[in-house]
Amino acid sequence: QVQLVESGGGLVQAGGSLRLSCAASGRTFSIYAMGWFRQAPGKEREFVAAISRSDGSTYYADSVKGRFTISRGNAQNTVYLQMNSLKPEDTAVYYCAAGAQIVALTTRPGYWGQGTQVTVSS
C-alpha cells in the first residue's frame, strides 16, 4: 500500500498564492506518477496536475495552466503544487494522487490522500 499525506491548504484572498505538499510513504517503488485533483462543493472530482517521478514530465488541466506549477522533491516521494493568481473558483478540497503511469493517473489514480481544503475569498 501507498500512503499519501497532504499539507498546505488554507484561506487566501483572490490573487494570492498557496503551496500544497504531498508526501508518499509505504510501497513507493510501485508508483511512477503523482498528482493533484480537486473537488468543489456539489461538483465532481477533477484532475488538476500530474508529474512523472522518472523524467519530470507534467500534465495540467486547462483551467490551471499558467497559474499552477507541479514539482517534485529531491527524494521524489514528495510532490508540490504551487498555486498562484488564485480565483474563488479554485476553492475546493485538493487531493493528492499517485499511480503507476502518468496518463492513467489523470483519470484513474491508484492511491488517494485524505484531502486538504483550499478556500479563495473574493
Sequence and secondary structure as in RCSB ss.txt:
>XXXX:A:sequence
QVQLVESGGGLVQAGGSLRLSCAASGRTFSIYAMGWFRQAPGKEREFVAAISRSDGSTYYADSVKGRFTISRGNA
QNTVYLQMNSLKPEDTAVYYCAAGAQIVALTTRPGYWGQGTQVTVSS
>XXXX:A:secstr
 EEEEEE  EEEETT  EEEEEEEEESGGG  EEEEEEE TTS  EEEEEEETTT  EEE TTTTTTEEEEE TT
SSEEEEEE S  GGG EEEEEEEESSHHHHTT  SEE   EEEEEE 
